[in-house]
Amino acid sequence: MVLIPGGTFIMGKDGGNPDESPAHEVMVSPFAMDRREVIQKIYEELMMADPSHFKGADHPVEQVRWSDAAMFCNARSLVDGFEPCYNELSFDCNFEASGYRLPTEAEWEYACRAGSSSDYDFGGDSQKLASRACFAKNANKKTFKTGSRKPNAFGLFDMHGNVFEWCYDVYDVDYYKNSPKADPRGPAAGKERVLRGGAWNSSVEACRASYRVSDVPGITDACFAQDTYGFRCVRRLSDKELALLAQ
């Protein structure tokens, strides 16, 4: 995992899609984030199954529902000796637990931007996206091995493209109008959860840092996840890790 320092940034984009505005200042606390999207090998080891369409041990796991991703976070937490974050009946998240969880939408965008304020972590020129992302123009209609492209300034791979990544937040088209400034976690309730980052079949537009999509999480229904949906985990920092960042 990568230790992500806390900070303040401008989330969203004025003049983008309606659900990306208004652009607003957000403060994010420090956290740790997976350097790569969760791969099929690790998912299968913990969950005893690989639901992916595009098979490959080091490819991102996909066809994963939000609820599946949350259950993986709990299983990984137990294996690593952390306190699980998710209640497996209600799927409420204990953000004070030491274990793994899905990133909030604000954490995800902050990590994706890695200090930038443009459409992509490397700037606004979409012609350079091929060096950073597996997307419609270069993916040959499939996922690629995680880490196949250059990382961003935080050392995170595939924040643009490969698979959309589930976030913790419930989706609301108008949430940014009322979002709190410090560590927003989305609306209290809603039918869909947020996905971010674009996928192997996405346009350059859909790979932008502020671009938002959503789908049903699969908690109480038998929905089928798409082969464009994956995820990566985050967790709160230990006191030792916080001290490292402070040095």
C-alpha positions in Angstrom: 0.0 0.0 0.0 1.0 3.6 -0.4 0.8 6.1 2.5 -1.3 9.0 1.2 -0.7 12.3 3.1 -3.7 14.3 4.0 -4.5 17.6 2.4 -6.9 20.0 0.8 -7.9 19.9 -2.9 -10.6 21.1 -5.3 -13.0 18.2 -5.9 -15.2 18.0 -9.0 -15.3 20.2 -12.1 -17.3 23.2 -13.1 -18.4 22.9 -16.7 -18.1 19.1 -16.6 -21.1 16.8 -16.2 -23.9 18.1 -13.9 -23.0 15.7 -11.1 -19.4 17.0 -11.0 -20.3 20.5 -9.9 -19.9 22.6 -8.1 -16.2 22.3 -7.8 -15.6 22.6 -4.1 -12.8 22.5 -1.6 -12.4 19.3 0.4 -10.0 18.2 3.2 -8.9 14.6 3.3 -7.2 12.9 6.2 -4.2 10.7 5.7 -4.8 7.1 4.7 -3.2 4.1 3.0 -4.3 2.9 -0.4 -3.5 -0.2 -2.5 -0.8 0.6 -5.1 -2.7 -1.5 -7.7 -6.3 -2.7 -8.2 -7.0 -5.9 -6.4 -5.9 -8.8 -8.6 -7.6 -12.0 -9.4 -5.0 -14.2 -7.6 -5.4 -12.4 -4.3 -9.2 -12.2 -4.6 -9.5 -15.9 -5.3 -7.2 -16.9 -2.4 -9.5 -15.1 0.1 -12.9 -15.5 -1.5 -12.4 -19.0 -3.0 -13.7 -17.8 -6.4 -12.7 -15.6 -9.3 -15.7 -14.1 -11.0 -13.7 -12.3 -13.6 -14.5 -12.4 -17.4 -10.9 -11.6 -18.5 -8.9 -14.2 -16.7 -5.3 -13.5 -15.5 -3.8 -13.9 -12.1 -2.3 -10.4 -12.2 -5.2 -8.8 -14.0 -7.7 -6.8 -11.9 -10.6 -8.8 -10.5 -13.9 -7.7 -12.2 -17.5 -8.6 -12.3 -17.5 -7.7 -8.6 -20.5 -6.2 -6.9 -20.0 -3.5 -4.3 -21.1 -6.0 -1.6 -18.5 -8.5 -2.8 -15.8 -5.9 -2.5 -16.8 -5.0 1.0 -16.8 -8.7 2.0 -13.3 -9.0 0.5 -12.2 -6.1 2.6 -13.4 -7.9 5.8 -11.7 -11.1 4.8 -8.4 -9.4 4.1 -8.7 -7.5 7.4 -9.0 -10.8 9.4 -6.1 -12.4 7.6 -3.8 -9.4 8.3 -4.9 -9.1 11.9 -7.0 -5.9 11.6 -10.5 -5.1 12.9 -13.0 -5.5 10.0 -14.8 -2.3 9.0 -18.1 -3.7 7.6 -21.1 -5.0 9.4 -21.9 -8.1 7.2 -25.6 -7.8 7.8 -26.2 -4.0 7.3 -22.9 -3.2 5.4 -22.5 -0.2 7.6 -18.9 0.9 7.8 -16.9 1.6 11.0 -14.4 4.1 9.8 -12.6 3.9 13.2 -11.7 0.2 12.6 -8.2 -0.6 11.7 -9.1 -2.8 8.7 -9.6 -2.5 5.0 -12.5 -0.7 3.3 -13.4 0.9 0.1 -12.2 4.5 -0.4 -14.6 7.3 -0.1 -15.2 9.2 -3.3 -13.2 12.1 -1.9 -10.3 9.9 -1.0 -10.4 8.3 -4.4 -10.3 11.6 -6.3 -7.6 13.1 -4.0 -5.4 10.0 -4.6 -6.1 10.0 -8.4 -5.2 13.7 -8.7 -2.0 13.3 -6.7 -1.6 17.0 -6.3 -2.9 17.9 -9.8 -5.9 20.1 -10.6 -6.4 19.0 -14.2 -8.6 16.4 -15.9 -5.8 13.7 -15.4 -3.0 13.3 -12.9 -0.5 14.2 -15.6 -2.2 17.3 -16.9 -5.0 18.1 -19.3 -3.6 16.6 -22.5 -5.7 13.5 -23.2 -3.2 12.5 -25.9 -0.9 11.4 -23.1 -3.5 9.1 -21.5 -2.2 6.0 -23.4 0.9 6.0 -21.2 -1.1 6.0 -18.0 -4.3 4.0 -18.8 -5.8 1.0 -20.5 -8.9 2.4 -22.1 -10.9 2.1 -25.3 -8.2 3.2 -27.7 -5.5 0.9 -26.5 -6.9 -2.0 -24.5 -8.0 -4.3 -27.3 -11.4 -4.9 -25.6 -10.0 -6.4 -22.4 -8.2 -5.6 -19.1 -4.5 -5.5 -18.8 -2.2 -6.7 -16.0 -2.2 -4.2 -13.2 0.7 -1.8 -13.3 1.1 -2.0 -17.0 1.2 1.8 -17.4 3.0 4.6 -15.6 1.9 5.4 -12.0 0.8 8.8 -10.8 2.8 11.1 -8.5 1.7 9.1 -5.4 2.9 5.8 -7.0 -0.6 4.5 -7.7 -1.2 2.5 -10.9 -4.4 2.4 -13.1 -6.2 5.2 -11.4 -7.3 6.0 -15.0 -8.7 3.1 -16.9 -8.5 -0.8 -16.7 -11.5 -1.2 -14.5 -13.9 1.2 -12.8 -13.3 1.2 -9.0 -16.1 0.9 -6.4 -16.1 3.7 -3.8 -17.8 3.6 -0.4 -20.2 6.4 -1.1 -23.9 6.3 -2.0 -24.4 8.2 -5.2 -26.4 11.4 -5.4 -26.3 13.7 -8.5 -26.5 16.8 -6.3 -24.3 15.7 -3.4 -21.6 18.3 -4.1 -24.0 21.1 -3.4 -24.2 20.0 0.2 -21.0 18.1 0.8 -19.2 18.8 4.0 -15.6 20.1 3.6 -13.8 17.6 5.9 -13.7 13.9 4.9 -17.1 13.7 3.2 -18.6 10.2 3.0 -21.6 10.7 0.8 -25.3 10.6 1.5 -26.7 8.5 4.3 -28.9 6.4 2.0 -29.6 5.8 -1.7 -30.0 3.0 -4.3 -26.6 3.2 -6.0 -22.9 3.4 -5.1 -20.2 5.4 -6.8 -17.6 4.0 -9.3 -14.6 6.0 -10.4 -11.7 6.0 -12.9 -12.9 4.6 -16.2 -12.3 1.1 -17.6 -10.9 -0.8 -20.5 -13.8 0.3 -22.7 -14.0 3.9 -21.6 -13.5 7.0 -23.6 -10.9 9.6 -22.6 -13.8 11.6 -21.2 -14.8 8.8 -18.8 -11.2 8.4 -17.5 -11.1 12.0 -16.1 -10.3 12.3 -12.4 -13.7 14.0 -11.6 -15.9 11.7 -13.8 -18.6 9.9 -11.8 -20.7 6.9 -12.5 -22.8 4.6 -10.2 -24.6 1.3 -10.0 -26.6 -0.8 -7.6 -24.4 -2.4 -4.9 -25.9 -5.9 -4.9 -26.5 -6.0 -1.1 -30.2 -7.1 -1.2 -30.6 -8.2 -4.8 -29.2 -10.6 -7.3 -27.7 -8.0 -9.6 -24.9 -9.0 -11.9 -21.7 -6.9 -11.8 -20.1 -5.8 -15.0 -16.7 -6.8 -16.4 -15.7 -3.2 -16.1 -16.1 -3.1 -12.3 -13.2 -3.7 -9.9 -11.8 -2.0 -6.8 -8.8 -1.3 -4.5 -8.7 -1.1 -0.8 -7.8 1.6 1.7 -7.4 1.7 5.5 -6.7 4.2 8.2 -3.1 4.7 9.2 -1.5 3.4 12.4 0.3 5.8 14.8 3.6 4.5 13.4 2.5 5.3 9.8 1.3 8.7 10.8 4.6 9.4 12.4 6.4 8.3 9.2 4.3 10.8 7.1 5.1 13.6 9.6 8.9 13.2 9.2 
